[in-house]
Amino acid sequence: MCQIPKTQKATVVESHEKPIEIKSISVHTPGPDDVLVKIEYTGVCHSDLHIAEGDFPIPPKLPLVNGHEGTGKVVALGSNVKDLKIGDSVGVVCLYSACMSCEYCIQGRETVCPKQELAGYSVDGTFQEYCVARASHLACIPDNLPLADAAPILCAGITVYKGLKETEVRSGQFVTIVGAGGGLGHLAVQYAKAMGLKVIALDTGDEKRKLCV
């Protein structure tokens, strides 16, 4: 059993005009539908910088713990959580929660749910040692996938997978990926190949060419 401390280290955005600070903050208790995740790895997305600097039209909550692509182990369960157990490997993704009952959620478009909450934006995210997360929206990570490898695909990977899925292309068909040697593109190439697609990779430079092939 993991001993859960009362306090933890976290990076905190107090103001858009001030640098991000590393602070000691309280470890929160999960609500009935939540779990507490001991974060072992977290990716850093460029949007984390935009959020910290206040670049988006909808202001984030402040103070804010940034981050939305973290992996770790479940160390505490809310009273309503039945599908997870202590010690499970999970990933905290950008979509913290959605209502699951509006017209968008029913269509599988939770990312445009008007009641959605976003990790590292409207609720505290993964730049902390212990992160509260909604159990229904966690990614379950198989034991044979290292947590360090899973973290970077929880944002960029999900983004390109959704794009490929929405195209409705099928195994054996062609797909063109623009910017194939970039941060998202190189993952799109790998997903597309795993889906049995024939990839046309577009990018510039010898280094990106090597990455694409």
DRENPA-283838 format. One record per residue (C-alpha): x, y, z; residue number from 1. Coordinates in Angstrom, 2 decimals. Each point is the difference from the previous one (the first is absolute). Example, Ala and Ser with C-alpha at 12.3 -4.5 7.8 and 13.67 -1.06 7.14 Angstrom:
<pts>
+---------+---------+---------+-----+
|      px |      py |      pz |   k |
+---------+---------+---------+-----+
|   12.30 |   -4.50 |    7.80 |   1 |
|    1.37 |    3.44 |   -0.66 |   2 |
+---------+---------+---------+-----+
</pts>
This chain:
<pts>
+---------+---------+---------+-----+
|      px |      py |      pz |   k |
+---------+---------+---------+-----+
|    0.00 |    0.00 |    0.00 |   1 |
|    1.34 |    3.40 |   -0.99 |   2 |
|    0.38 |    2.46 |    2.86 |   3 |
|   -1.73 |    3.16 |   -1.18 |   4 |
|    1.58 |    3.19 |    1.36 |   5 |
|   -1.92 |    3.09 |    1.08 |   6 |
|    1.99 |    2.33 |   -2.26 |   7 |
|    1.81 |   -0.26 |   -3.33 |   8 |
|    2.10 |    1.94 |   -2.48 |   9 |
|   -1.75 |    1.52 |   -3.02 |  10 |
|    0.57 |    2.63 |   -2.65 |  11 |
|   -2.54 |    2.76 |    0.50 |  12 |
|   -1.18 |    2.79 |   -2.29 |  13 |
|   -1.05 |    2.81 |    2.35 |  14 |
|   -0.24 |    2.73 |   -2.63 |  15 |
|    0.51 |    0.36 |   -3.75 |  16 |
|    2.45 |    2.82 |    0.74 |  17 |
|    2.23 |   -2.06 |    2.31 |  18 |
|    2.32 |   -2.99 |   -0.61 |  19 |
|   -1.26 |   -3.48 |    0.86 |  20 |
|    1.08 |   -0.93 |    3.54 |  21 |
|    0.77 |   -3.32 |    1.67 |  22 |
|   -1.99 |   -0.02 |    3.23 |  23 |
|   -1.08 |   -2.26 |    2.81 |  24 |
|   -3.77 |   -0.56 |   -0.20 |  25 |
|   -2.50 |   -2.33 |    1.63 |  26 |
|   -0.70 |   -3.48 |   -1.34 |  27 |
|   -3.73 |   -0.02 |   -0.73 |  28 |
|   -2.42 |   -2.77 |    0.93 |  29 |
|   -1.85 |   -1.50 |   -3.00 |  30 |
|   -3.75 |    0.51 |   -0.22 |  31 |
|   -2.48 |   -2.90 |   -0.33 |  32 |
|    0.55 |   -0.35 |   -3.78 |  33 |
|    3.73 |    0.74 |    0.05 |  34 |
|    3.29 |   -1.72 |    0.66 |  35 |
|    3.32 |    1.28 |    1.28 |  36 |
|    2.90 |   -0.73 |   -2.35 |  37 |
|    3.63 |    0.01 |    1.09 |  38 |
|    1.57 |    1.63 |   -3.05 |  39 |
|    3.19 |   -1.69 |   -1.18 |  40 |
|    0.42 |    1.68 |   -3.40 |  41 |
|   -1.58 |    2.95 |   -1.74 |  42 |
|    0.46 |    1.46 |   -3.43 |  43 |
|    0.26 |    3.72 |   -0.67 |  44 |
|   -2.21 |    1.36 |   -2.76 |  45 |
|    0.49 |    3.36 |   -1.70 |  46 |
|   -3.54 |    0.87 |    1.05 |  47 |
|    1.23 |   -0.07 |    3.62 |  48 |
|    2.05 |    3.09 |   -0.83 |  49 |
|   -2.95 |    1.70 |   -1.70 |  50 |
|   -2.19 |   -0.72 |    3.03 |  51 |
|    2.61 |    1.35 |    2.41 |  52 |
|    0.32 |    3.19 |   -2.05 |  53 |
|   -3.75 |    0.48 |   -0.39 |  54 |
|   -0.03 |   -0.26 |   -3.79 |  55 |
|   -3.38 |   -1.73 |   -0.34 |  56 |
|   -3.32 |    1.92 |   -0.10 |  57 |
|   -1.58 |   -2.04 |    2.81 |  58 |
|    2.05 |    0.72 |    3.13 |  59 |
|    1.23 |   -2.99 |    2.04 |  60 |
|   -0.55 |   -0.24 |    3.72 |  61 |
|    2.66 |    1.67 |    2.12 |  62 |
|    1.97 |   -1.05 |    1.89 |  63 |
|    0.49 |   -3.02 |   -2.26 |  64 |
|    2.09 |   -3.15 |   -0.09 |  65 |
|    0.75 |   -0.53 |   -3.69 |  66 |
|    0.40 |   -3.26 |   -1.95 |  67 |
|   -2.30 |   -2.45 |   -1.78 |  68 |
|    2.03 |   -3.03 |   -1.08 |  69 |
|    1.08 |   -1.82 |    3.15 |  70 |
|    0.40 |   -3.67 |    0.85 |  71 |
|    0.15 |   -1.69 |    3.36 |  72 |
|   -1.65 |   -2.38 |    2.45 |  73 |
|   -3.36 |    0.19 |    1.73 |  74 |
|    0.57 |    0.46 |    3.74 |  75 |
|   -3.49 |    0.92 |    1.25 |  76 |
|   -3.56 |   -0.61 |   -1.22 |  77 |
|   -3.23 |    1.97 |    0.33 |  78 |
|   -2.97 |   -1.83 |    1.49 |  79 |
|   -1.78 |   -0.40 |   -3.37 |  80 |
|    3.00 |   -1.32 |   -1.95 |  81 |
|   -0.42 |   -3.69 |   -0.84 |  82 |
|    1.98 |   -0.55 |   -3.22 |  83 |
|    3.45 |    0.91 |    1.35 |  84 |
|    2.08 |   -1.26 |    2.88 |  85 |
|    2.97 |    1.15 |    2.03 |  86 |
|    3.21 |   -0.50 |   -1.99 |  87 |
|   -1.56 |    0.24 |   -3.47 |  88 |
|    2.10 |    1.81 |   -2.62 |  89 |
|   -1.92 |    2.93 |   -1.46 |  90 |
|    0.42 |    3.11 |   -2.11 |  91 |
|   -1.44 |    3.44 |    0.72 |  92 |
|   -1.06 |    1.62 |   -3.27 |  93 |
|   -1.13 |    3.49 |   -0.95 |  94 |
|   -3.73 |   -0.77 |    0.22 |  95 |
|   -0.46 |   -0.23 |    3.76 |  96 |
|   -3.75 |   -0.58 |   -0.24 |  97 |
|   -3.13 |    0.54 |   -2.11 |  98 |
|   -3.69 |   -0.23 |    0.85 |  99 |
|   -0.52 |   -3.13 |   -2.17 | 100 |
|   -3.66 |    0.89 |   -0.53 | 101 |
|   -0.13 |    3.01 |   -2.36 | 102 |
|   -0.47 |   -0.35 |   -3.77 | 103 |
|    3.75 |    0.26 |   -0.59 | 104 |
|    0.96 |   -2.63 |    2.57 | 105 |
|   -2.66 |   -2.38 |   -1.33 | 106 |
|    1.57 |    0.38 |   -3.46 | 107 |
|    3.45 |   -0.83 |    1.38 | 108 |
|    1.13 |    3.64 |   -0.22 | 109 |
|    0.78 |    0.56 |    3.67 | 110 |
|    2.73 |    2.48 |   -0.89 | 111 |
|   -2.67 |    2.58 |   -0.89 | 112 |
|   -2.22 |   -0.69 |    3.01 | 113 |
|   -1.03 |    3.39 |    1.46 | 114 |
|    0.52 |   -1.37 |    3.52 | 115 |
|    3.43 |   -1.50 |   -0.60 | 116 |
|    2.87 |    0.48 |    2.42 | 117 |
|    3.61 |    0.02 |   -1.21 | 118 |
|    3.02 |   -1.20 |    1.98 | 119 |
|    2.59 |    2.72 |    0.39 | 120 |
|   -2.54 |    2.65 |   -1.02 | 121 |
|   -3.29 |    0.03 |    1.89 | 122 |
|    1.22 |   -2.50 |    2.61 | 123 |
|    3.49 |   -0.72 |    1.30 | 124 |
|    2.09 |   -2.25 |   -2.22 | 125 |
|    3.05 |   -2.25 |    0.04 | 126 |
|    2.87 |    2.31 |    0.96 | 127 |
|   -0.29 |   -1.28 |    3.56 | 128 |
|    0.92 |   -3.15 |    1.87 | 129 |
|   -3.59 |   -1.07 |    0.73 | 130 |
|   -2.83 |    0.86 |   -2.38 | 131 |
|   -3.75 |   -0.41 |    0.52 | 132 |
|   -1.65 |   -1.26 |   -3.19 | 133 |
|   -3.50 |   -1.05 |   -1.06 | 134 |
|    0.01 |   -3.80 |   -0.16 | 135 |
|   -2.28 |   -0.19 |   -3.05 | 136 |
|    2.40 |    2.04 |   -2.14 | 137 |
|    3.32 |   -1.61 |    0.87 | 138 |
|    1.96 |   -2.01 |   -2.55 | 139 |
|    0.73 |   -3.53 |    1.25 | 140 |
|    3.59 |   -0.91 |   -0.86 | 141 |
|    0.94 |   -3.67 |   -0.57 | 142 |
|    2.76 |   -1.47 |    2.14 | 143 |
|    2.26 |   -0.62 |   -3.01 | 144 |
|    0.07 |    3.71 |   -0.94 | 145 |
|    2.54 |    1.98 |    2.06 | 146 |
|   -1.53 |    3.08 |    1.61 | 147 |
|    2.83 |    2.14 |   -1.37 | 148 |
|   -0.94 |   -1.04 |   -3.55 | 149 |
|   -3.73 |    0.51 |    0.55 | 150 |
|    0.14 |    3.59 |    1.30 | 151 |
|    0.94 |    1.77 |   -3.28 | 152 |
|   -2.82 |   -1.67 |   -1.96 | 153 |
|   -2.74 |    1.14 |    2.37 | 154 |
|   -0.32 |    3.32 |   -1.84 | 155 |
|    1.76 |   -0.08 |   -3.37 | 156 |
|   -0.76 |   -3.69 |   -0.47 | 157 |
|   -3.68 |    0.36 |    0.81 | 158 |
|   -0.22 |    3.04 |   -2.27 | 159 |
|    1.32 |   -1.75 |   -3.10 | 160 |
|   -1.84 |   -3.25 |    0.72 | 161 |
|   -3.27 |    1.93 |    0.13 | 162 |
|    0.88 |    1.67 |   -3.30 | 163 |
|    0.73 |   -3.32 |   -1.70 | 164 |
|   -3.14 |   -1.55 |    1.44 | 165 |
|   -2.19 |    2.85 |   -1.24 | 166 |
|    1.27 |   -0.41 |   -3.58 | 167 |
|   -1.64 |   -3.45 |   -0.10 | 168 |
|    2.85 |   -1.33 |   -2.14 | 169 |
|    0.37 |   -3.76 |    0.05 | 170 |
|    2.92 |   -2.40 |   -0.02 | 171 |
|    1.69 |   -0.05 |   -3.38 | 172 |
|   -1.04 |    3.53 |   -0.92 | 173 |
|    2.32 |    3.00 |   -0.34 | 174 |
|    0.26 |    2.85 |    2.48 | 175 |
|    2.09 |    3.17 |   -0.41 | 176 |
|    1.56 |    1.45 |    3.14 | 177 |
|    1.22 |    3.59 |   -0.27 | 178 |
|    2.79 |    0.88 |    2.42 | 179 |
|    0.75 |   -3.70 |    0.39 | 180 |
|    3.36 |    0.61 |    1.67 | 181 |
|   -1.38 |    2.29 |    2.70 | 182 |
|   -1.17 |   -0.55 |    3.55 | 183 |
|   -3.46 |   -1.19 |   -0.99 | 184 |
|    0.83 |   -1.17 |   -3.50 | 185 |
|    2.54 |   -2.66 |    0.95 | 186 |
|   -2.60 |   -1.56 |    2.29 | 187 |
|   -2.64 |    0.18 |   -2.73 | 188 |
|    2.31 |   -1.93 |   -2.32 | 189 |
|    0.44 |   -2.76 |    2.58 | 190 |
|   -3.71 |   -0.23 |    0.79 | 191 |
|   -0.90 |   -0.03 |   -3.69 | 192 |
|    2.43 |   -2.84 |   -0.70 | 193 |
|   -1.36 |   -1.95 |    2.97 | 194 |
|   -3.50 |    0.48 |   -1.45 | 195 |
|    1.15 |   -1.57 |   -3.27 | 196 |
|   -0.05 |    3.25 |   -1.98 | 197 |
|    2.38 |    0.93 |   -2.81 | 198 |
|    1.67 |    3.23 |    1.11 | 199 |
|    1.05 |    2.92 |   -2.17 | 200 |
|    2.20 |    2.10 |    2.29 | 201 |
|    0.54 |    3.69 |   -0.80 | 202 |
|    2.68 |    2.09 |    1.70 | 203 |
|    3.32 |    1.74 |   -0.66 | 204 |
|    3.63 |   -0.79 |    0.83 | 205 |
|    2.13 |   -3.12 |    0.14 | 206 |
|   -0.44 |   -0.54 |    3.74 | 207 |
|   -3.77 |   -0.03 |   -0.25 | 208 |
|    0.21 |   -2.26 |   -3.04 | 209 |
|    1.99 |   -2.53 |    2.04 | 210 |
|   -2.59 |    0.20 |    2.76 | 211 |
|   -2.87 |   -0.56 |   -2.41 | 212 |
|    1.49 |   -3.07 |   -1.68 | 213 |
+---------+---------+---------+-----+
</pts>
